[in-house]
């Protein structure tokens, strides 16, 4: 049986780890946590904590990483958690190998969350929005229907959102996806200690709460550009038409 590989492209700070944990609860699924992160950090230094440790912890070859995903045995579904800016070190032909899904989040919230860890000196590329638009354009050019959803939709109604994603990729929704045990998971990357604290304390998708956005974020020079990219992606979200 040919495996179904879900290539989930998310922006950072966007419940992407919780989503990975959700898919991990499926008995038919194996998950991969940011398999191209080391390759990305080898070529870029965005100021992420644990850069050297991450690079040392994982394969740095594109071919080796793809081979590991394809070689996974057992479950017929593979779920890849990707962060948008990792696409910067990949040939876009990777988008033709697997089923691409885009999870977006309003950019002022993304920038505010990134700033808490990385400071205010943030480039538009680190939000993942530019790369997510590249994925969208690639899907449209290939005459595929883009699969896009906002994390706000997921938190408002996890069952409906996950059911829609499962239908799009051709599998049945599993109610077990709605919860997971607390704590670290074996699939976590070594960077989990810097980014996953809140998710490790969770056991389900949290209630959506509109976060406070400081004035300095609302005045951030990249916000206007980021909003335009977000709006373009949002046009293709479930239920937007």
C-alpha positions in Angstrom: 0.0 0.0 0.0 1.3 3.4 -1.0 1.6 5.5 2.2 -0.3 8.8 2.6 2.2 11.5 3.5 0.8 14.7 4.9 3.2 17.6 4.5 1.9 20.1 7.1 3.4 23.6 6.5 2.8 25.9 9.4 4.1 29.2 10.6 6.1 29.1 13.9 4.2 29.6 17.2 1.0 28.2 15.7 -0.1 25.2 17.7 1.9 23.1 15.2 3.3 20.9 18.0 -0.1 20.2 19.4 -1.2 19.3 15.9 1.6 16.9 15.6 0.7 15.3 18.9 -2.9 15.0 17.6 -1.8 13.0 14.6 0.5 11.0 16.7 -2.5 9.6 18.5 -3.7 7.8 15.4 -2.8 4.1 15.3 -2.2 4.3 11.6 0.2 7.3 11.7 3.9 7.9 12.3 5.0 11.6 12.8 8.2 13.5 11.9 9.1 16.6 13.9 10.6 19.3 11.5 12.9 16.9 9.6 14.5 19.7 7.6 15.3 21.9 10.6 18.9 20.9 10.8 19.4 21.5 7.1 17.8 24.9 7.4 20.0 25.9 10.4 23.1 24.8 8.6 22.5 27.5 6.0 20.7 30.2 8.1 21.1 31.6 11.6 17.9 33.3 12.6 18.9 33.5 16.2 17.1 30.3 17.3 18.2 28.8 20.6 20.0 25.5 20.4 21.2 25.9 16.9 24.4 23.9 17.1 22.7 21.1 19.1 19.9 20.9 16.5 22.3 20.6 13.6 24.3 17.9 15.4 21.1 15.9 16.2 19.8 15.1 12.8 20.5 14.3 9.1 21.7 17.2 7.1 21.1 15.6 3.7 17.9 16.3 1.8 18.0 12.9 0.1 18.7 11.1 3.4 15.7 12.8 5.0 13.3 12.0 2.2 14.5 8.4 2.2 13.9 8.1 6.0 10.3 9.4 5.5 9.6 7.0 2.7 11.3 4.1 4.5 9.2 4.4 7.6 7.6 1.0 8.2 4.3 0.0 9.8 1.6 2.7 9.8 0.4 3.7 6.3 0.0 7.4 7.2 3.0 9.7 7.7 2.7 13.2 9.1 5.5 15.7 8.6 5.5 18.8 10.8 7.2 21.5 8.7 7.8 25.2 9.5 7.3 27.4 6.5 10.8 29.0 6.4 12.4 25.5 6.1 11.3 25.6 2.5 14.1 28.1 1.9 16.6 25.3 1.7 14.5 22.9 -0.3 13.8 22.5 -4.0 10.1 23.1 -4.6 9.9 19.6 -6.2 9.5 18.4 -2.6 6.0 19.8 -2.8 5.1 17.2 -5.5 6.2 14.3 -3.4 3.5 14.5 -0.6 0.1 16.0 0.2 0.6 19.6 1.2 -1.5 21.2 3.9 -1.2 24.8 5.1 -1.9 25.9 8.7 -1.9 29.7 9.1 -2.3 32.2 12.0 -2.9 35.9 12.1 0.5 37.5 11.6 0.4 40.0 14.5 0.0 37.0 16.9 2.8 35.2 15.2 5.2 38.2 15.4 4.3 38.9 19.0 5.0 35.3 20.0 8.3 35.2 18.1 9.4 38.5 19.6 9.0 37.0 23.1 11.8 34.5 22.3 13.8 36.2 19.6 13.3 39.9 20.2 11.9 42.5 17.7 14.5 42.1 15.0 12.4 39.7 13.0 12.6 39.3 9.2 9.4 38.5 7.2 10.9 35.2 6.2 10.9 33.8 9.7 7.1 34.1 9.9 6.8 31.4 7.3 4.1 33.4 5.5 6.2 34.1 2.3 7.0 30.4 2.0 3.4 29.4 2.7 2.3 31.6 -0.2 4.9 29.8 -2.3 3.3 26.5 -1.4 -0.1 27.9 -2.2 1.1 29.2 -5.6 2.8 25.8 -6.3 -0.4 23.9 -5.6 -2.5 26.2 -7.8 0.0 26.0 -10.6 -0.2 22.2 -10.4 -4.0 22.4 -10.6 -4.4 21.0 -7.1 -7.0 22.3 -4.7 -5.0 24.0 -1.8 -5.8 22.6 1.7 -5.6 25.7 4.0 -7.0 26.3 7.5 -6.5 28.8 10.2 -5.4 27.6 13.6 -8.3 29.7 15.0 -10.6 27.3 13.1 -8.9 24.4 14.7 -9.2 25.7 18.3 -12.8 26.8 17.8 -13.9 23.3 16.6 -11.1 20.7 16.5 -13.5 17.9 15.4 -14.8 19.8 12.4 -11.4 21.0 11.3 -9.6 17.7 11.7 -12.5 15.9 9.9 -12.1 18.3 7.0 -8.4 17.7 6.8 -8.8 13.9 7.0 -11.5 14.0 4.2 -9.2 16.1 2.0 -6.3 13.6 2.3 -8.5 10.6 2.0 -8.6 9.0 5.5 -11.2 8.8 8.2 -11.2 11.1 11.2 -10.2 9.4 14.4 -11.7 10.8 17.6 -8.5 9.8 19.4 -6.9 12.9 17.7 -8.7 15.2 20.1 -6.4 14.4 23.1 -2.9 13.1 24.0 -0.9 12.4 27.2 1.0 15.2 28.8 4.8 15.5 28.6 7.5 15.1 26.0 7.1 12.6 23.2 9.8 10.3 21.7 9.4 12.1 18.3 10.2 15.6 19.7 13.3 17.2 18.3 16.1 18.3 20.7 14.8 21.8 20.4 11.7 20.9 22.4 13.1 22.3 25.6 13.2 25.7 24.1 9.8 25.8 22.4 7.4 23.0 23.6 6.9 23.8 27.3 3.3 24.8 27.0 2.4 22.0 24.7 4.0 19.4 27.0 1.7 20.7 29.7 -1.4 20.2 27.5 -3.6 17.2 26.8 -5.9 18.6 24.2 -6.3 21.6 21.9 -6.9 24.7 24.1 -9.8 27.1 23.9 -9.2 29.9 21.4 -8.3 33.1 23.2 -7.4 36.2 21.3 -4.0 37.2 22.7 -3.0 40.7 23.6 -0.7 42.3 21.0 1.6 45.0 22.3 1.8 48.3 20.5 5.3 47.7 19.4 4.1 44.7 17.5 1.3 46.6 15.9 3.9 49.1 14.7 6.3 46.5 13.5 7.6 47.3 10.0 6.9 43.8 8.6 3.3 43.6 9.8 1.7 45.2 6.7 3.5 42.9 4.3 2.7 39.9 6.6 -1.0 40.8 6.7 -1.2 40.9 2.9 0.3 37.4 2.7 -2.0 36.1 5.4 -5.0 37.5 3.6 -4.1 35.8 0.4 -3.8 32.5 2.1 -7.0 33.0 4.1 -8.9 33.3 0.9 -8.4 29.5 0.4 -9.3 28.5 4.0 -12.1 25.9 4.7 -15.4 27.7 4.5 -14.0 30.9 3.1 -15.9 30.6 -0.1 
